């Protein structure tokens, strides 16, 4: 596979199915942000964290490649007129969402209840998690904006929403595991 093709030198890129769009197209912004998120998850996975979290993060990274493929495929290229799929693109399933929910619930059981918002930080690994959470929220916003133009499977949007929740709870759990200080946000009095 050749890395450079020169086909994007004039500011366009091809979607799955061959349609060319500007590189600033909402679809490109959506799956580009998913790629950015996936890279941040790789950074978290490279930290000195429990093996279980690394396994879950690898699974999530796999699912994000699926999300990227979904977002890179216009609806008219994915489905034939007879309703059959043209391209063999995996889907985000209810089980994928439930897996995140179970992980969130398991981590939450070990954490003290939240009584305030928390300030991101306290440990470098925790900060990486918060950055990934913010990128995930941006990916979700872009995907929702794309959905306003062209229908995206609702499970894809649900997955991104749940993933940002997972990353928030993972940040709290890593704070706990690393014995870092969780700083509550208590507004300063003026």
FENNORWO-V148948 format. One record per residue. N is the residue number from 1. PSI is psi in whole degrees, 0 to 359 (* if undefined). OMEGA is omega as a letter, one per 30 degrees, with the letter a starting at -180 (none if undefined). NEAR is the number of other ideal C-beta (glycine too) atoms within 8 Angstrom. Layout:
# FENNORWO-V148948
<<N:PSI:OMEGA:NEAR> <N:PSI:OMEGA:NEAR>>
This chain:
# FENNORWO-V148948
<<1:123:a:2> <2:134:a:4> <3:317:l:3> <4:134:a:4> <5:342:a:5> <6:2:a:5> <7:343:l:7> <8:8:a:9> <9:343:a:5> <10:18:l:4> <11:16:l:7> <12:163:l:10> <13:160:a:9> <14:137:l:7> <15:170:l:13> <16:133:a:11> <17:349:l:11> <18:345:l:7> <19:134:l:8> <20:137:l:7> <21:161:l:10> <22:150:a:7> <23:348:l:9> <24:6:l:6> <25:144:a:8> <26:326:l:9> <27:319:l:12> <28:318:l:12> <29:320:a:10> <30:304:a:14> <31:338:l:12> <32:323:l:8> <33:327:l:12> <34:319:l:13> <35:317:l:9> <36:315:l:10> <37:316:a:13> <38:322:l:12> <39:320:l:8> <40:322:l:12> <41:324:l:13> <42:322:l:10> <43:318:l:10> <44:317:a:15> <45:333:l:12> <46:355:a:5> <47:169:l:9> <48:80:a:3> <49:167:l:10> <50:141:a:6> <51:325:l:5> <52:316:l:6> <53:322:l:12> <54:318:l:10> <55:315:l:8> <56:318:a:9> <57:322:l:12> <58:317:l:9> <59:316:l:9> <60:318:l:12> <61:320:l:12> <62:314:l:8> <63:326:l:11> <64:329:l:12> <65:323:l:9> <66:314:l:12> <67:316:l:14> <68:317:l:12> <69:320:l:11> <70:313:a:13> <71:336:a:14> <72:3:a:9> <73:109:l:13> <74:145:a:11> <75:320:a:8> <76:343:l:6> <77:339:a:12> <78:328:a:12> <79:132:l:8> <80:166:a:7> <81:333:l:3> <82:5:l:4> <83:354:l:5> <84:153:l:6> <85:134:l:8> <86:316:a:8> <87:144:a:9> <88:77:a:4> <89:129:l:11> <90:169:a:5> <91:158:l:8> <92:132:a:13> <93:166:l:7> <94:327:l:6> <95:324:l:6> <96:317:l:11> <97:316:l:13> <98:325:l:8> <99:317:l:9> <100:317:a:14> <101:319:l:9> <102:319:l:8> <103:318:l:11> <104:311:a:12> <105:318:a:8> <106:314:l:8> <107:317:a:12> <108:326:a:8> <109:331:a:6> <110:356:a:7> <111:150:l:11> <112:152:a:3> <113:148:l:4> <114:128:l:7> <115:346:a:4> <116:164:l:7> <117:156:l:5> <118:146:l:10> <119:132:l:7> <120:141:l:8> <121:196:l:8> <122:333:l:9> <123:145:a:10> <124:317:a:6> <125:319:l:12> <126:318:l:15> <127:320:l:11> <128:320:l:12> <129:316:a:14> <130:322:l:13> <131:315:l:10> <132:320:l:14> <133:316:l:12> <134:320:l:8> <135:321:l:12> <136:317:l:13> <137:321:l:9> <138:317:l:9> <139:320:l:14> <140:314:l:12> <141:317:l:8> <142:321:l:12> <143:321:l:14> <144:320:l:9> <145:318:l:10> <146:320:l:13> <147:331:l:10> <148:335:a:5> <149:316:a:6> <150:130:a:7> <151:129:l:5> <152:139:l:11> <153:129:a:9> <154:333:l:6> <155:332:l:12> <156:315:l:13> <157:318:l:13> <158:319:a:10> <159:315:l:14> <160:321:l:13> <161:313:a:9> <162:325:l:12> <163:321:l:11> <164:323:l:12> <165:316:l:10> <166:315:a:12> <167:326:l:13> <168:312:a:11> <169:323:l:13> <170:319:l:12> <171:316:l:13> <172:318:a:13> <173:321:l:11> <174:325:l:15> <175:314:l:13> <176:310:a:10> <177:322:a:8> <178:1:a:9> <179:39:l:4> <180:167:a:9> <181:122:l:5> <182:113:a:9> <183:118:l:8> <184:144:l:9> <185:111:l:8> <186:108:a:5> <187:134:l:4> <188:141:l:4> <189:137:a:3> <190:*:none:2>>
